[in-house]
Amino acid sequence: MTKPTDFEKHLLDSIDDALSSLGEAAKKSIYLHFEQDFNLNRDEIPKRLDQFQLALEKIFGIGSRYIEIMIMKNLHKKISLTIDSEQNRQLEFIKYVDTVRCEYSPESCINENL
């Protein structure tokens, strides 16, 4: 497994913070559920955001949107980038994370723009 980038560390910390708001025991249980039922290890989440989002939806239903919003807010605070807030209101979770990642680390998006 490759070493996580700074952005991936910020993203994982943002996810941890959002899940911690449900309580530490709940956070541990959710991560265990990700691993056992979705074959999704915590450290793989930044590379498998689509599976992460799907797992959240399966576990929390419509409530997953609330957790996604918390993650986005946490990430915004950790990264401290100036990103057009009007644009961000219309972005879905994965698109938001990708936008922030490209702003934070443009070299990580070079291959995507070819």
N, C-alpha and C positions, 0 to 999 in steps of 0.2 A: 504494500500500500504506500502511496506517495505521501509526502509530508504536506499537511494542509497549508494553503497560502494564507496570508494575513486576512484577506477578504473572507475566506472560508472560516477562519477562526472567529471573525466578527459575526458571521452568519450563524454559526453554531452557538455562540454566546447569546445571540438574540433569540434563538429558538429555546435555549435553556431558560433564559429569563421569562419568556412567555409561558412555557410549561410550568416553571416554578411558581407562577402566580396561582396555579391550581393546587399547590402544595408539593412538597418534596416527594412524598410517597406516591402521589399521583404522577409526577414527572417520571419517576423510576418505573412505575407500572406502564406508562405510555411507551417509554423507550423499549421495555421488555416486549410489549405488544408489537411494536414495529419490527423487532428482531424475529420473534416467533411466528407471527402471522403474515408478515409482509417481507420477510427476509431483507430487512433494511436496517443496517447498523448505523448508529448515530454518526460516525465519521464519514459515512457514504452519502449522507443527506445532501451536501452541497453539489455533488455530481449527479444526484438522482432526485432532483426537486419534483419532477412529475410524479414519481412514486411516493414521495413524502406527502405531497398535496393529496393524492388519492387516499393514502393511509389515514391522513387527518379526516378527510371526508367520510371514510368508512367508519371511523371511530366516533366522530362528533356530529356527523350530519351537517346541517346548516350552521351549527355552532362553530364549525371549523373556520368559517370566515372571520369570526371574532379573533381566533388564535392567529390567523394569518395577518390580520391588521395589527395585532400586538407585536408580532415578529417584525413587520415592516416599520413600525414606529421605533422599536428597539434598535433595529439596524440603522435607521436614519440618524438616531442619536449617537450611535457608536462610530459611524463613518463621518458624520459632520460634513457632508457635501451639500452644496447648493444645487438642488435639482428642482426644476419647474414644478411647483406644487399642483398647478392645474393639470398638467400632464399626468402626474402621479395619482391623482384622484380617479383617473380613468384606467389605470393599469391594474391588471390582475396580479396576483401574488408572484407567479413565476416571471412575468414580464417586468414587474417592479424589481425583483432581485437581480435579474439580468441587466436592467438599466443601471442600477446602482453599482453592480460589479464592473460594468464597462466604464462608468465614470470614475470609479475608485482605481481600477487597474486596466487602462485602455489596451495594454498589450495582450490581455486575456481575451480580447474580442477581435483581434486582428484577423484571425482565421475565419471567424464567423461572417465578416463583412466582405469576403472575397467571392 
